[in-house]
């Protein structure tokens, strides 16, 4: 469904990605783990078109999206939950969700979708007339995910959904991610530092180091891998 | 309570002492070189001390009042106004009264007054236009006068070379303003904040310098004179033409308010809001940033072009000196003073910025000083403008989710 072939991305002269190749199949949960500054977020930004790669190709559903503008990629069915949540903080929860459905014009189904995300995150329905800025960190993350879902994506890119959240909330959010994958058949591409959590729900995983993919295996195998355990799981 | 009183007393006293010390050389010592005498004006020192002390005291008092009462008073007046405005009948009556006032206005005051109010209304159009760029788009634009110049010169030059009439020049000026807005929008697409401000500032100056130096084409600093006023079937007398232009301005203000209100609640308005809040998040929502930024610039410039044509028709003479950086800054001041993103705020701001200097001509030497003081005080006491923007939220009724 999504295929990256030796993608290089630079920030000025600094090479952030030095030839990333990976593949995401339909219906999978894939996670990309790595340390700070390894290039995880850059990979996501490059996929979603906000950052243009220097070389290499990105294919989505067999269509080359390497140089496509981000809004067209969203229109093709790819939604991103950016790192640090990035709420529209002066907009209410419902308005935020509505913004997520910006490209859609079907009013009735939009309403159903709002109901659906409220069923995923009931707390949001209690906060629906509150502005995004007044939500707690966990609620903001839930809202960010819900907002991305409102575009009815076929693939959902998540950038560190566990960042700065309490373990209990992280658990809850990961459960919901699995549920979205099962119920909606949405393909999930997850970027995480919390390798343990991410690998537990993922089908396959990639390990990124200094802008290169150094390991690719099934999530179970990566959890068992000595090096991964030492470097990312702290065991 | 007492401790804070003594603390305030101490700081105000210290402020006064400092001020006395700093102003000592200029306020107290006076050297008369011819008589080789030095006179010591100790009374001045006392006045400076007392003045600083009381000003500082008032300042502290206002600050403490703001900190205490801010939560209670914030937006109360605005809400009451909004409530009144929300009632359909009251709104209809108010609108009718306003319309009658506008129609009657030129008949109850003299020519001079009509002229001043017309400039005020022109500034309202400019303010509303810039408000699209700054208030809605969140793009700090310091070269707005360039678009204004574009409209004015459009009419002037087309009249000069082709004898173009006002009514044809009006839409053309607006459209050319918008096109020019897109043109300068392209190179600044990637810029934000301070950098955008610097580049737009430069564009404004480039425009002015071009008009000044292309003297074969634009007549340079000499300017273009005897631009015709707006004609209505036949040529009008000065009195009639002034009144006529006043009506045109009033209608255009109403038109711009109507359009901009529509814009605010439209899809573009929502996209602009998202763009202002967070560009990356907006992009992830599928909002086309490039297109939206260009639309913002074009829409903003459209109104400036319109106002420019009116300026040319009103003053019948234009030269590049009317479109300096100061002009851009004044429009910006009107928007910031009134309240960014708030239509009533911007209208009030624009009227204040133009009318106060007109009616206090006697104090014109101190105009800039007063502006300075106001601009320092405003962000401290009313950071969101005189009439801050009241965001309209859609509210959703509570539904029982437990079932």
Interface residues (C-beta under 8 A of the other chain):
Chain A: X48 X49 X50 X69 X70 X71 X74 X75 X79 X80 X81 X82 X86 X87 X88 X89 X90 X91 X92 X94 X95 X98 X99 X100 X102 X103 X118 X122 X125 X126 X128 X129 X131 X147 X148 X151
Chain B: X267 X270 X271 X273 X274 X277 X278 X280 X281 X283 X284 X285 X286 X287 X288 X289 X290 X391 X393 X394 X395 X396 X399 X401
